[in-house]
Amino acid sequence: MRLDNKVALITGGASGFGKAIAETFAREGARIAIADIQEEPARAVAASISNSAIATRCDVSKRADVDAAVNAALGAFGGIDILVNNAGMSHRRRPMLEVEEDEFDRLMAVNVKSIFLFAHAVVPLMRKKKAGVIINIGSTAGIRPRPGLTWYNASKGAVNLVSKSMAAELAPDGIRVCAVAPVMAETPLLPTFMGGDSPQLRDTVSGLRRGVLPHRQCAGSGRRKVRIARGGGIAPAFVPRPITAPLPCPYRLVRYGHVGPFAQATR
C-alpha cells in the first residue's frame, strides 16, 4: 500500500472531498486524523474507516482549535506525515456587492487563514524530520473565475498561489507542497455554488464543468471552450459528465510549482 504507516491529518473530512480523501488514504494504509467543525459526522467517518482513525472538532480559523487538532494527531499516532488543507466554504452565488463583510471575513478565515494556522502548527514538525507533504485544496474557481462567486474565487486564487510559494520555500526542507484544483462536484457545497438547486441551475453548471459557458455568461459573443492551462500553473481536468454524477472527478496538481498528473482522490 502506498501510504502504509503514514499519518494524514485531513481538515473538513466529515463530508464531500475530505471524506473521500480520508477513505482513500485509509485504504492505502494511512492512519487518519480528521479535523472538522462538524464533530459527530467526523467521528462517524473515522469510525467507518478503521481503528486507525480519529476525529476532533476543529474550527480551522481558530489557532486554539488548530493546535488541539495537531496535538490530538500527535497523541494518537506520534507524528504527521501528510497535511490536507481541505476545509472550505463559500458565500452563496450572487452579485459581489451583495456579500456582507462578516461573510467575506469568515470566507477568508476558513479558506485562507486556515492554511496559515496549520502551517505554523505542522511545518516545524515536518522540518525536524526533513520530510512531509502538504496538500492544499484549491479550485478551478481560482484559475477560471465563476460569475457570482467573486470573493470565493479570490480565496481560492490565494490558495493556488500560496501553494506555489510554500512549495518553493519549503522544498529545501524536504517538504513537498501540492495544490489540487477540483471542478464542482456533488458535495454539500454544491447548492451554495449554484445559488440554489434546480434542474435549470444544474444544466448551467454542467456546461461549466464541460468547459462550455452559456452565451449569457461569456465576456464575448457566442460559445467558447474554457482554456485549460498545460504548464506553469495549476491545471484542472474538466469532466464531461452530468452534475448529478457522484464524486469523484479528475484533478491535476502542482509539485514544486510544476504541473503533473494526480490520481482520482476518490477512486
N, C-alpha and C positions, 0 to 999 in steps of 0.2 A: 504494500500500500504506500502511496506517495507521501502521505503525511504521518506515517507511523511515529508515535511518541512525540509529535509536535503539539504545542499548546496554542490554541487560537482563541483570542478574545474578539467577539463579534458584537458590535453595537446594533441595536434595532433588530435583534434576532428573533423577536416574538412572532413576526409575520413577514409576508412578502419576500423580497430578495434575501433579507437577513436570515429568515428561517430556512430558505432553500440552501443558502451558503453553509449554514451550520450543519444541516443534514448531510450535505455533500462532503464537507470536511470530515465529519464523523465517520462516514463510510470509508474515507481514505485513511482512517486510523488516528485522526487528531483527537485530542481531548479539548472539550469546548467549554468556554465561559461566555454566557450570553448576558449582555447588559442592555436592559430595556426599561423604559418608563412604565410599561405595562407588565407589572411583576407576575401576576398569575398566568397570563398567556406565555410569558417567558419560561416560567417554571414548568409549564405543561410541555413546551417544546423540548426543554432539557430532559424531562422525564421520558419523553418518547424517543429520544436519541439513544441514550445508553446510560450506564452507571458512570461513564467518564464525561459527564456534562453537568455544569452547574448554571444557575441563573441568579442574577442580582438585579434589584430595582436600581435604575440609574437614569437621572436626568442629565443627558450628556452636555448640557450647557452649564452645569454646576460643578465647580472644581472638587468640592467635597464628595459628591456622588461619583465622579470620575476616579478619584483616588481610592474610594471604597471599592469600586468595581475591580480596579487593578489589584488591590490588596487581597480581594476575595480570590482572584485567579491565582495569585502567588501562594496564598494559603492552601488552596486546593491542589495545585499542580506544581508549585515550585518555580515557575517561570512563565514567560510569554514569548513565543517564537513568532507568532503572526498576530497582527492587529488589523481588524477590518472595520474601518470607519464607515458604517453603512447607515446608521440612524439619520433620518432626514424628514423634512416636512415641506409643505408648500402653502402659499396662500391660494385661495380659490381663484380659478381662472376668471379674470375680469380686468377692466382698464387699469393701468398703472396708478393713476391718481385716486382710485377708489380703495387702495390698500392703505390701512391705517398704520401709524407709526409704531404702535406696540406690536402689531402683527409683523411688520418689517423687522423689528428688533429681535423678536422671537425666531423668525426665519433664519436670520444671520447667526444667531447664537447656536441654534441646533445644527445648521448645515456647515458653518464655517468655524465658529469659535470652538466647537467640539473637537475639531482636528487639532487646534492649538493646545487645548487642555490635555488631550490624550498623548500628544507629542511630548509634553512636559512630563507626563507620568510614565511613559513607556520607553522613549528614546534612551534615557540614561541606562535602563536595564539592558537594552539591546547593545548599547555601546560597550558595556562591560564584557559582553560575550563576543563582540565583533561580528555579530550576525543577527538577522531578523528581517522580517518582511512586513511592510505596512501597505495595506490596500485601501485606497480611498474610493468610495463610490461617487463618481461624478454624474454626468448626464450628457446626452446629446443636446440638451437644452443650453448647455454652456458652450456648445460649438455652433449649433444652428438654432438661434432663439425662437421660441414659440410665441405666437401672438397671445396676449392676455396673461402671460406669465413672466413679465419683465423682471421682477425682483427675484423670483425663483431662478430665472435664467442667470442673473447676476451672481447669485450664491453658488451655482454650480460651475459657472465660469471661474470663480475663485477657487473652487475645489480642484478643477482641472489644472489650473496654473500652479497652485501651491504644491501639487503633487510633483510637477516637474522640478520646481525649485527645491523641494525636500529631497528628491532623488539625487540632484546634483550635489547638495550639501552633505548628505548622509552616506553617499557611496563610499568615500574613503573609510568609513567606519564599518563597512561590511553590511550595511543596511540597505535593502532594496525597497524602493517605493514605487508602487504601481497605481494607476488610476483606471477605473473601469467606467465606461460611459454607456449605460443601458438606454434603450429606447423605452417608451411607455409599455407597460405590461399589466396584466390583470392582478393588481395589488390593491390594498386598502386605499392608496392614494389616487387611484385612477379617476374616481368621480371629481376629486379636487382639481386634478389637472384639466379635466374636460369642462369644469364649471357646471357640473350636473351629470345626469345619466339618462340617456335616451338612445333609441336606435339611430337617430339622426346624428347625434354627437359621436356615437361610436363609428359611424361611417366616415365622418370627418377625420377622426383620429386614426382610423385605419389607413386613410390616404396619407397622413403624415408619416406613419410607420413604414409605408411602402416607399416613401421618398417622393411622393407626388402631392403638391399643395393645390387645393382648390383655387380657382381663379381669384375669388374674393380675398384670399389670404396671401396672394403673391404681391410683391412690391411692383413688379412689372405686369405686362399683359400676358394672357394665355396661361397654359400649364407648363410646368417645368420640373425637372428632376432636382432633388436636393443633392448637391455635390458632396461626395464622401472623400475626406482627406485620406491620402495614401501614405504620407510620410511627414515627419517633422511635427507631429501633433498627436492628439488623442483621437482615434478614428473609430466610430461605431460601425456595426454592420446592421443595416436596416433589414427588417423582417417582413417579407410579403405574405403575411397571414392575417386573418381577421383579429380584431381587437379582443374578441371573445376567446381567443386561443389562450390556454393556460400558460403560466410560466413554464418553460424558460424562453429566453431569446439570446442570440449570439452576442458576444462582446468583442472588443479589442482593448488592449491595454498598453501602457507605456512602461518600459523598463529603462531606467536611467534616461528618460526623455525620448526614447525611441519607440516606434510603434511595432507591435508584434502580435501574433495570434493568441487568443485566450480561449480555453475550452469552455463549454457551457457551464456556468456556475451551478446549474440545477440538474445536470444530467444524472 
